[in-house]
């Protein structure tokens, strides 16, 4: 198949199919009340989360990612043999190496195509889409499989009430291509600030602090987060990323028909939604109440739910935005096509 060109003769990257996978096991706020000193009322008021999914031991990151990938390939109407690059965004890889992307390449039976992981915490899906867009539009690859998969329960301390109520497991995926019908990736804006790295991190298990009896006994292999500080940065950065992205795409806030923000906290989503006052609340896509924060996967899962339940119109403009550890942030403007 030949890549489609726009009026200026350039290839334009599109999302031509989406998929997601959520483990069946549910961890409700009532379950958490039995594990730590918390309450359904506190969790719902402060975060909007009612329940989240927890993967079984055999549902590791590559397994969830492969399931989401198969659905995305099917939704794109292509064969797995047509995939020519695989990118996986995750902070919870099966192993430090080999990459989770290589493991998924085997599980879905893809050809011996290049496969790699990238890491931008909760912004990972947007970073991966941006890389895929560049490869497609440069003519290097035709059909790129983008996957975000997270088993956050493997790095969550279920004795720490300030974090364990927030996170869930799951995977989202899409196929980015220069051919076929789908959502045009009009523009992606990305950013980072390593100065704030310590606000949200897993302190041990890397080369700076390799795993030892001491790191395990001090519970350094779990997510550590300065929640309050992260909250402020999240609102500020996602708001400005949305604004920059809309401007760079030559669009305007009143042309946005759907907003899919990172699903970390309902209060953060509401703060960003204030910028889009013309949007009815059902046009601000939310999954946080049922899945919690699934890090890189959150936007991929939400996009798949939207794509399967709503017929995208050519005039639609869908704005994705995310924020996460690093700190990292970004936004992407997608446009409906005929
Ligand atoms: N149940 C009951 N009480 C709790 C709980 C809990 N689960 N957790 C904290 N508290 C208590 C605290 O101990 C504190 O008590 P104190 O006042 O007696 O000291 C009180 O509640 C308030 O705590 P705060 O941390 O100030 O609560 P806040 O309103 O900021 O909510 C939260 C905390 C939900 C973590 C919020 O700050 C948040 O959502 N932050 C952003 C997280 C985020 O966006 N992450 C994105 C990236 S994630 C990634 O990249 C992996």
Boltz pocket constraint, residues with backbone or C-beta under 6 A from the ligand:
constraints:
  - pocket:
      binder: B
      contacts: [[A, 37], [A, 38], [A, 39], [A, 42], [A, 43], [A, 46], [A, 47], [A, 121], [A, 122], [A, 161], [A, 162], [A, 163], [A, 165], [A, 200], [A, 226], [A, 227], [A, 228], [A, 229], [A, 230], [A, 231], [A, 234], [A, 264], [A, 265], [A, 268], [A, 293], [A, 295], [A, 323], [A, 324], [A, 325]]
      max_distance: 6.0
